[in-house]
Amino acid sequence: MLMPTLHTERLVLRPFVAADAPTVQVLAGNRLVADTTTNIPHPYPDGAAERWIASHAGSFVDRETLTLAVTRRDEGRLLGAVSLIDIQPRHQRAEVGYWIGVEFWGQGVCTEAVAALMDFARTDLEITRFVGRCYARNPASARVMEKCGMTHEGTLRQHVAKWGKFEDMLLYGQVLPQRSAQ
Ligand SMILES: CC(C)(COP(=O)(O)OP(=O)(O)OC[C@H]1O[C@@H](n2cnc3c(N)ncnc32)[C@H](O)[C@@H]1OP(=O)(O)O)[C@@H](O)C(=O)NCCC(=O)NCCS
């Protein structure tokens, strides 16, 4: 299966291409984006976006991760990224991850993109269990997960060390109906 392209009312979610790298470096390089993610370095090094984009096809072939660029349907502008990470076919489970460029926050972009990715995961990858995690100090991310049908399942206390401080993480999840293990 090739990496998909998904269409929503306002967005196109498509595989990243090498030409996206400079924009990724600018958007993900904003300290406000790095601040609430676990893996985005800050400052964002030259070459890191190129290496990240180049890794996507292989990790989808291995069915570990699916990462798509979030773009505007009307003029194609790159807004951010959504991912299924830790895809576990045997457990019909995947984790969602995402970031959106600061100037595009608060317009429902992330929710629209994550909802479409979860739909694809359900219909084409037979995922029936979703999880997502965010820092306890990141209510916008928690709200995205709620709006996508997940509920708070617990708090992982001091789970991640971020910039010299241990952070509590909120665990969100959803179990779809009619789930059956093979
Ligand atoms: C989290 C993030 C992806 C949200 O993107 P977005 O496109 O602005 O999200 P949406 O507009 O779809 O939804 C955001 C929701 O959070 C709410 N929100 C925003 N800030 C909030 C706050 N401080 N307290 C409570 N709710 C807040 C918004 O009102 C909105 O909810 P509503 O539609 O019910 O009003 C974006 O802020 C981001 O990229 N942050 C940095 C990276 C990050 O944190 N990634 C997630 C790691 S787990």
The ligand as an SDF file (V2000), in Angstrom:
LIG
                    3D

 48 50  0  0  0  0  0  0  0  0999 V2000
   -2.0770   21.2050   19.9300 C   0  0  0  0  0  0  0  0  0  0  0  0
   -2.2110   21.8070   18.5280 C   0  0  0  0  0  0  0  0  0  0  0  0
   -1.8130   20.7500   17.5230 C   0  0  0  0  0  0  0  0  0  0  0  0
   -3.6600   22.2380   18.3010 C   0  0  0  0  0  0  0  0  0  0  0  0
   -3.7950   22.6500   16.9570 O   0  0  0  0  0  0  0  0  0  0  0  0
   -5.0610   23.5440   16.4930 P   0  0  0  0  0  0  0  0  0  0  0  0
   -5.1580   23.4210   15.0200 O   0  0  0  0  0  0  0  0  0  0  0  0
   -4.9670   24.8990   17.0970 O   0  0  0  0  0  0  0  0  0  0  0  0
   -6.2540   22.7230   17.1890 O   0  0  0  0  0  0  0  0  0  0  0  0
   -7.8350   22.9160   16.9670 P   0  0  0  0  0  0  0  0  0  0  0  0
   -8.0830   24.3290   16.5380 O   0  0  0  0  0  0  0  0  0  0  0  0
   -8.3320   21.8110   16.1160 O   0  0  0  0  0  0  0  0  0  0  0  0
   -8.4000   22.6770   18.4460 O   0  0  0  0  0  0  0  0  0  0  0  0
   -7.8130   23.3230   19.5570 C   0  0  0  0  0  0  0  0  0  0  0  0
   -8.8080   23.3160   20.7080 C   0  0  0  0  0  0  0  0  0  0  0  0
   -8.1080   23.6010   21.9140 O   0  0  0  0  0  0  0  0  0  0  0  0
   -8.7260   24.7180   22.5490 C   0  0  0  0  0  0  0  0  0  0  0  0
   -7.6980   25.4320   23.2800 N   0  0  0  0  0  0  0  0  0  0  0  0
   -6.6490   26.1150   22.7940 C   0  0  0  0  0  0  0  0  0  0  0  0
   -5.9300   26.6220   23.8010 N   0  0  0  0  0  0  0  0  0  0  0  0
   -6.5370   26.2300   24.9450 C   0  0  0  0  0  0  0  0  0  0  0  0
   -6.2660   26.4390   26.3160 C   0  0  0  0  0  0  0  0  0  0  0  0
   -5.2010   27.1480   26.7250 N   0  0  0  0  0  0  0  0  0  0  0  0
   -7.1020   25.8950   27.2210 N   0  0  0  0  0  0  0  0  0  0  0  0
   -8.1640   25.1600   26.8290 C   0  0  0  0  0  0  0  0  0  0  0  0
   -8.4800   24.9180   25.5310 N   0  0  0  0  0  0  0  0  0  0  0  0
   -7.6560   25.4570   24.6130 C   0  0  0  0  0  0  0  0  0  0  0  0
   -9.3230   25.5190   21.4070 C   0  0  0  0  0  0  0  0  0  0  0  0
  -10.3000   26.4210   21.8720 O   0  0  0  0  0  0  0  0  0  0  0  0
   -9.8990   24.3680   20.5680 C   0  0  0  0  0  0  0  0  0  0  0  0
  -11.0560   23.8150   21.1520 O   0  0  0  0  0  0  0  0  0  0  0  0
  -12.5700   24.2570   20.6980 P   0  0  0  0  0  0  0  0  0  0  0  0
  -12.6800   23.9460   19.2370 O   0  0  0  0  0  0  0  0  0  0  0  0
  -13.4460   23.4250   21.5610 O   0  0  0  0  0  0  0  0  0  0  0  0
  -12.6830   25.7330   20.9620 O   0  0  0  0  0  0  0  0  0  0  0  0
   -1.2890   23.0450   18.3560 C   0  0  0  0  0  0  0  0  0  0  0  0
   -1.5270   23.9320   19.4080 O   0  0  0  0  0  0  0  0  0  0  0  0
    0.1900   22.6930   18.3140 C   0  0  0  0  0  0  0  0  0  0  0  0
    0.7170   22.3270   17.2780 O   0  0  0  0  0  0  0  0  0  0  0  0
    0.8700   22.8170   19.4720 N   0  0  0  0  0  0  0  0  0  0  0  0
    2.3120   22.5500   19.5290 C   0  0  0  0  0  0  0  0  0  0  0  0
    2.6290   21.1050   19.2590 C   0  0  0  0  0  0  0  0  0  0  0  0
    1.8170   20.1670   20.1400 C   0  0  0  0  0  0  0  0  0  0  0  0
    1.4990   20.4720   21.2690 O   0  0  0  0  0  0  0  0  0  0  0  0
    1.4950   19.0040   19.5600 N   0  0  0  0  0  0  0  0  0  0  0  0
    0.7840   17.9950   20.2880 C   0  0  0  0  0  0  0  0  0  0  0  0
    1.7120   17.2310   21.1310 C   0  0  0  0  0  0  0  0  0  0  0  0
    0.7950   16.0700   22.1450 S   0  0  0  0  0  0  0  0  0  0  0  0
  1  2  1  0
  2  3  1  0
  2  4  1  0
  2 36  1  0
  4  5  1  0
  5  6  1  0
  6  7  2  0
  6  8  1  0
  6  9  1  0
  9 10  1  0
 10 11  2  0
 10 12  1  0
 10 13  1  0
 13 14  1  0
 14 15  1  0
 15 16  1  0
 15 30  1  0
 16 17  1  0
 17 18  1  0
 17 28  1  0
 18 19  1  0
 18 27  1  0
 19 20  2  0
 20 21  1  0
 21 22  1  0
 21 27  2  0
 22 23  1  0
 22 24  2  0
 24 25  1  0
 25 26  2  0
 26 27  1  0
 28 29  1  0
 28 30  1  0
 30 31  1  0
 31 32  1  0
 32 33  2  0
 32 34  1  0
 32 35  1  0
 36 37  1  0
 36 38  1  0
 38 39  2  0
 38 40  1  0
 40 41  1  0
 41 42  1  0
 42 43  1  0
 43 44  2  0
 43 45  1  0
 45 46  1  0
 46 47  1  0
 47 48  1  0
M  END
$$$$
